[in-house]
Amino acid sequence: MAAEGRTTTDPPSHQGCAISSVRLRLPAQRGELRDRHEDGHRLHHLLWRLGPGVRVCSSAVLGGGIGPRAWILNAQVPGGYPRVDPDRHLAEIAAAEGLTGPGAGLMTAADVAAYTTGHDGGVTATVTAGLGVRGWAAAPDTATRAPHRPEDADAPGSPFRPEVEDAPGSPFRPEDSEAPGSAFRPGTVNIVVTLPVALSDAALVNAVATATEAKVQALLDAGLDCSGTPTDAVCVAAPEPGQDGGEPFAGPRSTWGARIARAVHTAVLAGARTAP
């Protein structure tokens, strides 16, 4: 897809993050594709400027939980991500974009510019899919798991680093992706869902579960023997509820839950078929 509205102004810089003025004119619910330069890498991020009156339920590494959010950021980072403060890094990118107020931030080593979308009845799902490192959520534990270091903890929506991941006996073996001559295979499936209607607290949580179920269904439909990656994250954004409290249900057989499921399934299936 060709970029529109490219400018030649010098990019601002903040904490080493240079953000250039590259935008794709997309519907707001799909976010803006943005371009930045960090440490010699040209990287992309998707940005949703939600504005006031929107709340988000998410497992994001920055701004996770339920509450008002003015923006969502899904940022690409290089494979072998060296930093141990992804929340601070995301805040730096947000500041370089001029974002203010509370927001939610996710990370991935996958190609953010290759995002996919699904739409159903006013619901939009936007997905970035890195599936090189994947497995089943209920993988067996063993007594020989590598020693845990706090800086190596899995953070939802942060990039996967194979050198600190799954223990022997789980489906993924680090040597499979880091063998001589093999390219780094990024992990993390990030899902951002936007709705035009308010949801209750319970329905927001249910919407995250519904999106996750639809993700797994799409991965299986794509022929992948997995439930996802160790660092997948979900964000669901909807208007703040009024006195009626918002829609009470978002399970897969409710009106809005079914729309969420179909939109997420479409986006994840498209991403899974092209992911490395």
N, C-alpha and C positions, 0 to 999 in steps of 0.2 A: 504494500500500500504506500503510495507516494505521500510524502510530507507536504503539508500546506502551511503557508504563512511563515516560512523560514526567515529569520532576520540575521543580520550580520553584526549585531551589537555584541560587545565583549561580555562574556558570562560573568556574573558575580561570583565571588568565592567566599566560602565560610568553612573554617576548619578543614581545609584541604579539599572541599567538595566544590567543583566548578560546575554550575548548572547553565547549560546553553539554552537559547530560546528556540527550541524545536518543539512544535506542537502538531499533533494530528487533530483535526477538527472532528471530534467524535461526540456522540450524545453524552451528556453529563453523567448518566448512570454507568457508562462504560469507562469513565475516567479519561485523563489526558496522558498520552505517552510522552514522556520527557527524557531528555538526554543530558548526561553529565560526564565529567572526566575526573577520575580519581587515580592517583599514583600510576599514571601512564595507561590506564584502562578507560575505554569508552563504554559506559554502562547506561542502562535505561531504568526508568521507574515509571510506574503508573500512579496517577494522583487523582483522587476524588476530592473536589472542593464541595463539601456537603453544606456548609453554611449553618446558620442557627436552626434549631427546631428538629434536629435529627439525633437519634441515639443509635449506638452500635453495640452489638453483643459479639465478642470475639475472643479468640485464643491468641491474639497477636502478642508479640514479644514486647511491644511498646503500646501502652494504652489498652491492654486486654481487659476483659470483664464486660459489664453492662454500664452504660452511661452516655451522656451527651458527648458527641464527637463532631468536630468541625471539619475534619478531613481524614482520609485514609491514604496511606502510602504503601506501595508494594515495590520494594527496591531490589534491583539485581546487584549482586556482589560477585567478585571473582571466585572461581573454584579454589579450594584451600584457604578459605577466608581466614585471615590472620588475627582479627580483632576479637577480644573477649568481652566487649561492651556493645552488643548490637543495639540496645535501646538508646544509648548515647549517640551512636553512629546515625541511627534513624532520626534522632532529634536534630542532628547537625544538617542532614539533608533537608528536613522540613524547614529549618531556619533559613537555609540558603534559598528555599522556594518562597520565603516570606510568609509562611504559614504561622498562624497564631491560634491560641486556644488549644483545648485538648484534642488529641487525634489518636489514631491507631496506626501502627507501623508494622509491616511484615518484611521479611527478607527471603531471598532465594538465590541460588547459584544458577538457576535455569535462565534461559533467554526470555526476558520480560517482553521484548518486542514481538515475540511469537505467541502472545496471549491469544486465548480463544474466548468466545462469548456464546451464551445461550439466552434466549428470550421466550417468555411464556406469560401471557395475560398480564403484562405490566411488570413482571419480575425480570431482572437482568442478572445473569451470573457471569462473572469474568474470572478466568482461570489462567494461571501460569503453571505449567506442568514440567517438572523435572523428575523423571522416573528411572534414572539410571541405577539408583540405589533404592531398593524397594523390598518389601516383605510383608508378613502377616502381623497384625497387631498383637495377637496372642501367641507370640513366639516363646519357646521354652526358655526358662532361665537355667543357669548352671552355676556351679560353685567356682568355676574358672573364669568368671567375668573379669575383664581387665580392671585394675584399680581405678576408682572414680576420682576425678579431679574436678573441683567446682567450676573451673574455667572451661571444662569440656561438656558441661551439662547441655542436654538438648533443650532448646528454647523453641516453642511453637512459632512457626513463621520465620525461623532463622536458618541459614544454609547448613546443609549436612556436610560434616567432615568425616570421611570414611576411616581415618586413622584412629578415631576414638569411638567407633560405633560397635555394632552388634557383637555379642559374645559368641564363642564357638558353640555350635549347635543350632543357631538361628539361621534363617534362610540365606542371609547375605554374609559373604565372607569378604573382608577388606581386600584380601589379595586378588579377588576377582576383578576389582575395578582399578587397582593400582599395579597390576602386573606390568612388567616391562613391555613397552610398545603400545599399551592401551591408554586411551585418552581418559581424563577425569570425567566421571559420569555424575552430573549434578542431581541432587535430590530436592525434595520439597514440592508439594502441590499446594498452592495458595488459592483459596476461593473467596471472592468478594461478591456478596449478593446484595442487591438493592431492591427495595419494595416501595410501592406508592402508598401503602396503608400502614397505620400504626399497629404494633403487636404488643400484647401484654408481656410482662417479664417471663412468664412461663412459656408463652408462644415463641419469644425470642430464643430461649434456650432450646426449645423443640425445633426451631428452624435450623439451628446449628446441627442438631442430630439428624434432621431430615437431609440437609445438604451432604453430610458425611455418608449417610446411607446411599444417596444417589451417586456420590463419588465412587464408592466401592462397586456398585452395580455397573457403572460405566467402565471401570478398570477391567472387570470380568468380561464385559461385553467386547472390550478391545482385545481380549485374548491374553491378558496379563494375569499371572497367577500370584496375586497380591491384594492387600487391602489398602496399600498406600506406602508412604515413606515415613521414617521416624519423626519428621519435623513438619508434617502438614499442618496448615492453619486455615481457619474459617473466620470471615467477618460477615455479619448480617447487619445492614443499615436500613432503618425504617423511621418514619416520622415519629416524634414523641406522641404518646397517647393523650387524648383529652379526658374529659370526665367519664367517658364510657369505658376507659381502660384499655382500648385497643382490641384487635382481633384476639380471641381467647385460644385459638388452636393453630398449630403449624405442622402437625403431623402429616405424613405423606398422603393420607386420604382426606384431609381437610382441603378447603378451596385453595388457600394460599400456600399450604404446605405442598400440595400436588404441583402447583406452578413452580415453586422453588425446586422441587425434585426434578421436574422435567428440564428446567433451565440449566441446572447444575449438571445433569446427566449429559445434555447436549454439549456443554462446554468442555467437560472433562473428557468425554469420548473423543471429541475432535483433538484435544491436546494430547491425549494418550496415544493416538494413532501417529502423531508426528514427533513425540518426545524422544530424546536420545535414550 
